[in-house]
């Protein structure tokens, strides 16, 4: 009976596990800070090659979310999960900033 429970418990945990959000064409990131493009002046957006009409965000201090554990840690830290799509900046970016991120 004990061995049956030892097998059943991990299966139950898997069944209850939260699925990662889908991020088509991009990467999930856990962001300590999120700044919408809309709060930045057009001059700053232009310096980085961002269209002022874009509704994206800048992810600050972002770490990749590769699995459920990373997702749960992000949630526990009360950080924000973002889907960050490829972006080629015109200017040089600080290492801890990721542009072209979107709310999940």
C-alpha positions, 0 to 999 in steps of 0.5 A: 500500500505504501508503494502505491501511494509513493507512485500516486502522490507524484502523479497527483502533483503533476496533474495539479501543476500549473502549465506555463503560459504560451509565448509564441516566437519569444521567451518567457521572462520573470521581470523585477520591473516592467515599464510600458513604452507608453510612459516614456517620451517619444525621444527616448523610444526613438533612441532605441528604435521603438515605434511610439505606437507599439504597446510593448514593455521594457523588462528590467532585471529579467530572468528566463522562465524555463520550467514550472519551478522558475514560474512558481519562484517568479510568482512567489517573488511577486515579479511579473511574467512577460513574453519577450519577443525578438528585438534589435535595438538601434542604440546600445541597451543596458544588460538588464533591460529587455525590450519588446515584452508583452503581458501574459 
